[in-house]
Amino acid sequence: MESRLPNDKLQKALASIEGFLVRKKVTLKELQSLIGTLQFATSVVLPGRAFLRRLIDLTIGVHREVQKIVSDSTSTAYAITLPLSYATIALYVASLHEKGFSASTITSNLSAIAYFHNISGYNTHDPTKAFVVRKAVAGAARLMPQYDARLPITKPILQKLVHSLQYVYPMQYNQLLYKAIFSLAFYGLARVGELVMTAQDKSDNVLQVSDVNIVYQNSKPSSMQVCFRHFKHNSSQKAHTITLNTVVTSSICPVQAMLDYLPKRGAQSGCLFLDQNKKPIPRKHFDMVVRKCLKFCDLDSTYYKGHSFRIGGATLAVHQGMSDSQIRLLGRWKSDAFKKYIICRESGKYNIGFSSNGHLN
């Protein structure tokens, strides 16, 4: 599909621009007419929107249609020779970053420059794609403050979500299935992709039933060992085992939830979490279930996602006194990346049951 400006509209826009280039003063009405013409053109020439901002800014504070608008006499006009050098573009990126522009805005501006080069016949020389420019944009993105809008699923919220399952899914199998998934995602700081299948995953990339081992003491379940063989940043391809202790002070215990689910699942080998038809759980279905539970609990699914289980577990681990190294080990992090979404809470507000040795109890 291709979009084009009608030739009469294109000629009108070009004539308007040429007329304005030789003028020192224009009225508000004339400038607004030009902005309207160019705004129409940006419906096809999308990068052009980045250049309209300065024209629109000139109209701020001007109320009379016949009032004259004069360009800033202190500004300097520069003759631009194409193609621009990558050094010039890199300095432009640095200037935008210094003025507080976000990385997405900088990228939009660079797209406009690239488009202008293309229509000017320099389609084989795009300075915005130079290595130093791409690194400058990446550096600007890293230096800008970043905020994760996702909220943590806390222990009280986890209890509400599990309670809602009986209303969202009346069949007992689904209740036990998603209670086990929710509790493991929360207490095991698991990524959703480690538990259920995304579109491109192979079935052996998620947890297998053989990866879970229930440990008994005095004929009673005391803990659960979960072996993660495939997880993010596992360049060494080594399996990583975590231990989750039983939670006796809560109605939701990951060990007991797994014990309740496994007999219903059956002894079939393969993926740990299967639906009633003995098929692996797809990610889109898991997301749908989470949204339904959140809606039942009057929680906004805009802020609570599947990753919120992991965020909540990590957040509460911090406030229960676990060290950074213990959290990295439990959540399979190679760095302190988890700190970027740790939500501050008063110490001791939640009693999640993290033991001092880095296990969950």
C-alpha positions in Angstrom: 0.0 0.0 0.0 1.4 3.4 -1.0 0.2 6.9 0.1 0.9 10.0 -2.0 0.1 13.7 -1.8 -2.1 15.0 -4.6 0.0 17.0 -7.0 -2.1 20.2 -6.5 -1.6 19.9 -2.7 2.2 19.3 -3.2 2.6 22.3 -5.4 0.6 24.5 -3.0 2.8 23.5 -0.1 6.0 24.2 -2.1 4.7 27.5 -3.2 3.8 28.5 0.3 7.2 27.6 1.6 9.0 29.4 -1.1 6.9 32.5 -0.4 7.7 32.4 3.3 11.4 32.0 2.8 11.8 35.5 1.4 9.7 37.2 4.1 10.8 38.6 7.4 7.4 39.1 8.9 4.1 37.2 8.7 0.7 37.5 10.4 -0.6 34.9 12.7 -3.3 34.0 10.2 -0.8 33.4 7.5 1.4 31.3 9.7 -1.5 29.2 10.8 -2.5 28.7 7.2 1.0 27.4 6.4 1.0 25.1 9.5 -2.3 23.7 8.4 -1.0 23.0 4.9 2.1 21.3 6.2 0.2 19.4 8.8 -1.9 17.9 6.0 1.3 16.9 4.2 2.6 15.1 7.3 -0.2 12.6 7.0 1.9 11.2 4.2 5.4 12.6 5.0 5.4 11.4 8.6 8.9 12.6 9.6 7.8 16.1 8.7 6.0 16.4 12.0 9.3 16.8 13.8 9.9 20.1 11.9 6.5 21.7 12.6 7.2 22.2 16.3 9.2 25.4 15.8 6.5 26.9 13.6 3.8 26.0 16.1 5.9 27.5 19.0 6.0 30.9 17.1 2.2 31.1 17.5 2.3 30.7 21.3 1.2 33.9 23.0 -0.1 35.5 19.8 -3.8 36.2 19.9 -4.6 38.7 17.1 -4.9 37.3 13.6 -3.2 40.4 12.1 -0.5 40.6 14.6 3.0 40.4 13.0 5.3 37.5 13.9 9.0 38.1 13.6 11.6 35.4 13.8 14.0 35.6 16.7 16.7 38.1 15.6 19.3 36.4 17.9 19.0 33.1 16.0 21.7 32.2 13.5 20.9 30.8 10.1 23.2 28.1 8.8 23.6 26.9 5.3 23.2 23.1 5.3 25.2 21.1 2.8 24.1 17.5 2.2 25.0 14.9 3.0 25.6 15.7 6.6 28.6 14.2 8.3 28.1 11.6 11.0 30.0 13.8 13.4 27.4 16.6 12.9 24.6 14.1 13.5 26.3 12.8 16.6 26.7 16.4 18.0 23.0 17.0 17.2 22.1 13.9 19.2 24.2 15.1 22.1 22.5 18.6 21.9 19.0 17.1 22.0 20.0 14.9 25.0 21.4 17.9 26.8 18.1 19.7 26.3 16.2 16.7 27.9 14.7 15.1 24.9 13.8 11.4 25.3 15.5 8.8 23.2 12.3 8.2 21.2 12.1 11.9 20.3 15.7 11.9 19.2 15.1 8.8 17.1 12.1 10.5 15.5 14.2 13.5 14.6 16.9 11.3 13.1 14.2 9.6 11.0 13.2 13.0 9.6 16.8 13.7 8.7 17.2 10.3 7.1 14.0 10.9 5.1 15.3 14.3 3.9 18.5 12.7 2.7 16.5 10.1 0.9 14.3 12.4 -1.0 17.3 14.6 -1.8 19.0 11.8 -3.7 21.3 10.6 -0.9 19.6 7.3 -0.3 22.9 5.5 -0.3 24.4 7.8 2.3 22.4 7.9 5.5 24.6 9.4 8.3 22.0 8.6 10.9 22.9 4.9 10.5 26.6 5.4 11.3 28.1 3.4 14.1 29.0 6.5 16.2 25.5 7.9 15.8 23.8 4.7 16.9 26.0 4.5 19.9 25.2 8.1 20.8 21.5 7.4 20.7 22.0 4.2 22.7 24.0 6.2 25.3 21.3 8.9 25.5 18.7 6.2 26.1 20.8 4.7 29.0 21.4 8.0 30.6 17.8 9.1 30.6 15.9 8.2 33.8 13.8 5.0 33.2 10.7 4.1 35.2 9.1 0.7 35.0 5.3 1.3 35.0 4.6 -2.3 36.0 3.4 -2.7 39.6 4.4 -5.7 41.8 1.9 -8.4 42.7 2.2 -8.5 46.4 1.2 -11.4 48.7 -2.3 -9.9 49.4 -2.9 -9.4 45.7 -1.6 -12.9 45.0 -4.2 -14.2 47.5 -6.9 -12.2 45.8 -5.9 -13.5 42.3 -5.9 -17.2 43.5 -9.3 -16.6 45.2 -10.8 -15.2 42.0 -9.9 -18.4 40.1 -13.0 -20.2 41.4 -15.1 -17.5 39.8 -13.1 -17.0 36.6 -12.7 -20.8 36.0 -15.3 -23.0 37.8 -13.5 -26.2 36.8 -11.2 -27.5 39.6 -8.4 -28.5 37.2 -7.9 -24.9 36.0 -8.0 -23.6 39.5 -5.3 -25.9 40.6 -3.3 -25.3 37.5 -3.2 -21.6 37.7 -2.8 -21.5 41.5 0.4 -23.6 40.9 1.6 -21.3 38.1 0.9 -18.1 40.1 2.6 -19.3 43.3 5.7 -20.6 41.5 6.0 -17.3 39.4 5.8 -15.3 42.7 7.8 -17.4 45.1 10.3 -18.6 42.5 10.7 -15.2 40.9 10.0 -16.9 37.6 9.8 -15.3 34.2 6.5 -16.2 32.5 8.5 -17.6 29.5 10.1 -20.1 31.9 6.7 -21.5 32.8 4.5 -21.3 29.7 5.2 -21.4 26.0 5.5 -18.3 23.8 4.8 -18.6 20.1 8.3 -19.4 19.0 9.3 -21.6 22.0 10.0 -25.3 21.8 8.2 -27.3 24.4 11.5 -28.3 26.1 12.4 -24.7 26.7 10.0 -24.4 29.6 10.0 -26.2 32.9 9.4 -29.9 32.6 7.6 -32.1 35.1 10.9 -33.9 35.7 12.5 -30.5 36.8 10.4 -30.4 40.0 11.3 -32.5 43.0 9.3 -32.5 46.3 11.5 -33.0 49.4 9.9 -34.7 52.5 11.0 -34.7 56.1 9.3 -37.0 58.6 6.8 -38.0 55.8 5.8 -34.4 55.4 6.6 -32.1 52.4 9.2 -29.6 53.6 10.5 -28.0 50.3 10.5 -28.1 46.6 13.5 -28.0 44.3 12.9 -26.5 40.9 15.6 -26.9 38.2 15.7 -24.2 35.5 17.5 -25.4 32.4 16.6 -22.7 30.0 16.4 -19.1 31.1 17.5 -15.6 30.0 21.3 -14.9 29.8 22.1 -18.5 30.4 25.1 -18.4 28.1 26.8 -21.3 29.9 23.8 -23.6 29.3 24.1 -24.8 32.9 21.0 -25.8 34.9 20.1 -23.7 37.9 18.2 -25.2 40.9 16.4 -23.2 43.5 14.7 -24.4 46.7 11.3 -23.2 47.8 10.4 -24.0 51.4 6.8 -24.7 52.5 4.9 -21.6 53.7 3.0 -22.5 56.8 1.8 -19.0 57.6 -0.1 -18.5 54.4 -3.0 -20.0 52.5 -0.9 -20.0 49.4 2.1 -22.3 49.6 4.0 -23.1 46.3 4.9 -26.6 47.6 1.3 -27.4 48.5 0.0 -25.8 45.3 2.3 -28.1 43.3 1.3 -31.2 45.3 -2.4 -30.4 44.6 -1.8 -29.9 40.9 0.5 -32.8 40.0 -1.9 -35.7 40.7 -4.5 -34.0 38.5 -1.9 -33.4 35.8 -1.0 -37.1 35.6 2.3 -38.9 35.1 2.8 -37.8 31.5 6.2 -36.6 30.7 6.9 -33.2 29.1 6.0 -29.7 30.1 5.2 -29.1 33.7 2.0 -27.1 33.1 -0.5 -28.7 30.8 -4.2 -27.8 30.1 -7.0 -30.3 30.4 -6.2 -31.6 26.9 -2.7 -32.3 28.0 -1.3 -29.5 25.8 1.3 -27.0 27.0 -0.1 -23.6 28.2 0.4 -20.9 25.5 1.6 -17.5 26.8 -1.4 -15.7 25.3 -3.8 -17.9 27.3 -1.9 -17.3 30.5 -2.0 -13.5 29.9 -5.8 -13.8 29.3 -6.3 -15.6 32.6 -4.3 -13.0 34.4 -6.3 -10.2 32.9 -9.6 -11.9 33.9 -8.4 -12.4 37.4 -7.2 -8.8 37.7 -10.5 -7.5 36.3 -12.4 -9.6 38.9 -10.3 -8.1 41.6 -10.8 -4.5 40.3 -7.1 -4.2 39.4 -5.9 -2.4 36.3 -4.2 -4.8 33.9 -2.4 -1.8 32.4 0.0 -1.8 35.4 -0.2 -5.5 36.4 1.4 -8.0 33.9 2.7 -11.5 34.0 6.1 -10.1 35.0 4.5 -8.5 38.1 4.7 -11.8 39.9 8.5 -11.7 39.5 8.7 -8.0 40.4 6.6 -8.6 43.5 8.7 -11.5 44.7 11.9 -9.6 44.2 10.5 -6.4 45.9 9.4 -8.3 48.9 12.6 -10.3 49.1 14.5 -7.0 49.4 12.3 -5.8 52.2 12.6 -9.1 54.0 16.4 -8.6 54.2 17.7 -10.8 51.5 21.1 -9.7 50.1 21.6 -8.7 46.5 23.6 -11.8 45.8 20.8 -14.0 47.3 18.2 -12.3 45.1 20.4 -12.7 42.0 20.8 -16.4 42.8 17.1 -16.9 43.4 15.9 -15.0 40.3 18.7 -16.1 38.0 20.0 -12.6 37.4 23.6 -12.1 36.2 23.6 -8.4 37.4 21.7 -6.0 39.6 19.1 -5.4 36.9 16.4 -6.3 39.3 17.0 -3.1 41.2 15.4 -1.0 38.4 11.9 -2.2 39.4 12.2 -2.7 43.1 9.2 -0.9 44.6 10.0 0.7 48.0 7.8 -0.4 50.8 8.0 0.0 54.6 10.2 -2.7 56.0 8.2 -5.6 57.5 4.9 -4.5 55.9 4.5 -7.8 54.2 5.3 -11.2 55.8 6.2 -13.2 52.8 8.3 -15.8 54.5 11.8 -15.4 53.0 14.3 -17.4 55.1 17.7 -15.9 55.9 19.6 -18.6 53.8 18.1 -17.3 50.6 15.3 -19.9 50.3 11.6 -19.2 50.4 9.7 -20.6 53.3 
